[in-house]
C-alpha cells in the first residue's frame, strides 16, 4: 500500500506543478501531448490539472495514513 500512496502523491504533485506553470509553458506541454483542439464549454486544462492533482494528492495521503477520515 505504501507504493500506491507514494505513486498517487507523486502523480498529484506532478499535475499540480504542471497546472501552475505560466501559460506559455502550459501551451508547450499541451502541444507536445498533441492537444490542438479547443473544446467549447469545457473547463480549462489548467483547472483540470489543478483539481485532478489535488484529488490524487488527497487520495495518496489517505492511503499513506497521513489524513484520517
N, C-alpha and C positions, 0 to 999 in steps of 0.2 A: 504493500500500500504506500510505502514511503516513496517509491519511484513514481507512482501515479500522481501523487501530490506534488512532487517536485516538477514533473513534466507539465502539469496543469498550471502551476505558478509560473514556470518559465515561459510557456506559451502565452499566458495572460500578460506577463510583463513585456514580451516582445510586441504584442498587439498594442499595448498602451504606449510604448515608446514610439512605434510607427505612427500611431494616431496623433501623437504630439509633435510630429515633425512639421516644419514650415510647409506651406502649400506647394512651393516649387519642388521640394524634395518628395513630398507625398505624390505629386503628379509623376515624378520619375519612377517611383516604386510601382504605381498603378500601370504605367506604360511598360515596365519590364515584365509585369504579370500578364500583359496582353489585354488589359481592360481599356477599350477605346470608346465604348458606347456610353451615352448618358441616358439614364432612366428617369422619366418624369414621375413625380410623386414618391420617389424612394428617398429614404434618409441618406445623407452624405456618407461617403466612405469613411471620413474622419469620425463621425458619430458612431458608425457601426463598429469600427475598430476599438473605440474607447469603451463602449458598452460591453462588447463581447470580451474584451480584455479584462474589464473589471469583474465580469461574471466568472471567467476562468480563474482569476486570482482568488476570488472568494471560494470557489469550489476546491481549489488546491489547498487553501488554508483550512477548510473544513476537513479535508482528507488527512492533512497533517496533524490535526487536532489543536491548531493554534486558536481557532474560533470554535466555540461550542454553542450549539443552539438549545 
